[in-house]
Every structure is written in C-alpha cells, then in structure tokens.
C-alpha cells in the first residue's frame, strides 16, 4: 500500500473520529442540561409549596435536600431580578454588599442569555426567579470537541511528518542503493576484464588461448554496455517488443553458468518446459527483463549456502499472461522478513544494500504492467518468486 493511500486512510479515520466525538458530546450536553432543568423545576415547585403551606417544617427539609444536590451555578432573585441567595458561585467576600450585588446581577444577565429564568409564581403573581448556568461537566464537555479537534490536528501533523520522513528515508535508501547497484553491476565485468588481461599476458605465445580470452573480454565489454543501457532506460518511456521468454531466461542462466565455477559453486540452472511453454512470447524490454531475471537468479545463488544447488525456471501459460516461477533450494526467507523483501534498503545480506528486488518489482509492475511476488518460501527448503507478464497474442 502506497504512503499516500495510508495518509488518506489516517486522515479519514481522524476526521470521522472528530465528527463522532463532536456529536456524542453534544448529546451528552443536552442530557446534562435536561437534568439541570429538572432540578430547577423541582426547586421551583418546592418554593411554591413553602409559600402556600402553613406547616413548613417537613417541606423545609425537602427544600434543603433538593437544593443540596444542585451541582450547577444558580441564583435566586426576587421579582425585580435582585439577587437573594445563590448556589455554587464564588463571591469575593472582600467586596462591599453593593459590589457583590452588582457582580451577581452581571451573572444573572449572562445566565439569562443562555437559559431563560424560571419564574416562581403563586397564581399569576411572580414572587421570585431562578437563574442558572452550566455545570462544570457541561463546560468540560463543550471544551472536549476543541480538545479532540486539536488532538486530531496533532495526530494528522505527526502522521504527515512521519510518512514524509519515511519517504525521505526511502528516497535516500534508493539513491544510495542505486549508487551501490551501479558499482555492483559495473564491478563484475570490470573484475573479469582485469582477470582476462592477466591471462592475455601469460598467453602471448598461445594464439588459440588468446582468441578465447578475447571472446570472453568482448562478452564482458558487451555486458558493460548493457549495464549502461539498463540504467538509461529507468524512468524513460516504455519500449517493449515481442520476446521469447525462454530465450531471455536462457541467456541469463548461461551468463551465470560460465561464472559459477569462479564462485566455487556447482549449481544447476535449468528451464522447465510445460506443454511447449518455452515458445511463449511476451511484450517486454529485453534489457530490463534480463536485469530482473539476473537479480532473482543472483539472490537464489546467494541463498544456496553449500557448494551444490539447483535453480529452476518454470514457464507457465496462464491465459492472457505468462507466469515465470524461479525456484531455488536455498535457505529460504524467515517469516518476519517476507513482508519486507521488496522494501527499499531492506537486506539480510551482510554486504547487501536492499535494492535488487525493489528495482525488479518496479521494472515488472511499473514498466511492464505485470506482477512480481513471493510465491512461496520455507526456511531450509528454498524460495520461489513468480513473475507475471502479458502474453503476446
């Protein structure tokens, strides 16, 4: 999954979370305010009973109990809106009585803007008013969406910076890997040329040997030219042509067959024919596809830790596609590394730079619109990579 897609998913989750939080807190606020309103109504009813009943002893107790459970700021005023008593309001005791009343009158104005005052009436006569504001719980719930919004914004910022850092790291890994891959691609034929030059020096009196060395030198010079061509094609416009897949594979295998003795290994490289599949043709860029086959083959050779081993390429007719399975009987890939093998910079080799499979996957999937995947692997038994290419019909 691309980092841009992951960013989009995180952004959507964050926005949905913020919206859900906002509506949920609004629902809670309405419920708490309804409870406040019910408590005010009880307070009003108890005040009316106190004014209408002669025996107020028991009612006073009920009134006290009702007032004691009020957990929000409230002011009881007379009919002229002058404060009489209050609940859950901190009043500065150093102020004069007039200053305290002025402070409470301002609070009454603020409260009435949010919640209409509730009148205490006897018949049609207004005796008192109850003014009330929001409790600490409601205030906290009102702030909650802002806090959640800030948290979402911070989350999105951190996610963006994290993914940007990852992309920069991957880009850096790709550039470093490209440099090392270039050195590796050039290093093999250059080392061979140095060796051939030394052989030429010792074969000055052997024309037949000289001819053989010159032929091998020409092979490595041609390889240097192919390396330059491959790098020039990366990022360029697609140039595809019908090619016999078995012939391209055979050319790659033959290159390694001549060099395996120098590596001290006797690994067989074979192409398996299934119902005439070696005649199948696909639209490919031969230079780049050889690079893909070489990378996977070289990984197979490195994975075979002993002197002897086997690498087999099986070509399959898969409808509109050609499937190429390249299998080795090497050490296999551990479960913890299977999701990482195509990531730029990842390598299990001591001197690896983790770009071979990354480039191979991009060449197959971006350039050829095919598919490169890890088909199967087992520790101690081997690994199979599958390449799917569009068949030339």
C-alpha angles and dihedrals in degrees: 000000000000120000091240090058092048090050090052092050092050091048093051092047091049094049093046089049091051093049093048090048092050096051093042092053091047089054091050091048091053091050093050091047090051089054089050090052091051091052090050090051090052089049091052092048092050091050091051091050091050091054094045100043126074097202100062100163098097093035091054089057091050090047091051091050092051094049092046093062094052105113099177131076112274136169127198111209134178124250089278092057093252112146115250104170138346144200132214094002122124109221121188104244091201090070122094119252090257092051091048091051091048090051092049092046090056089050090051090054092049092047093049090054090060101032125021111240116255115232123223104215136181106200101318097330117106110220102170144352130226115213119189141176137198121296123239088259092058092046090051091048091051090054093045096081090051091050090046090048090051090048091050091049090049090047092051091047093050091046091049093048091045094051091043089053090048091051091049090049091049091047090050090048090051093052093046090045092049090053092049093043089052090051090048094048092048095038098064098056092037091054089048092050090052089053093048090051090055090049090050090055091056095043099056091123096043111075093180092055090046091054091052092049091048090052091052091046089053089052092055092045088053089050091053088053091050091050090054090047092050094053091047090055095054107106093005126119117287115270108182131170135175109273134174104245094207090054092051091048092047091052090053094046092047091055091056094041089063092049103040093085088059088054091053093243134120101204120161116225112198139169116217117216115213113189095328094314091144088077094059117122128205135185103251145141099249097207094052095041090052086054090054092049091047093052094050092043092049090050089052092050091050091047091057099084098182128066095257129056148129136243118187130186115203118194115205132190102230105177108262089003140061115224119205116193114194110192133183133184094224132125096294129221123287117241093244091058101045095090092047104051095095095044114110111255096017116127137150092201118102091229098027125122099197102235106106097082091037091057091042092054093048092048092050099040106030100031101032099026089231133119135258117189144156101256099184142335138177127189109252094009108066147256138269125202120194124210118192118198132176111260121236103238 
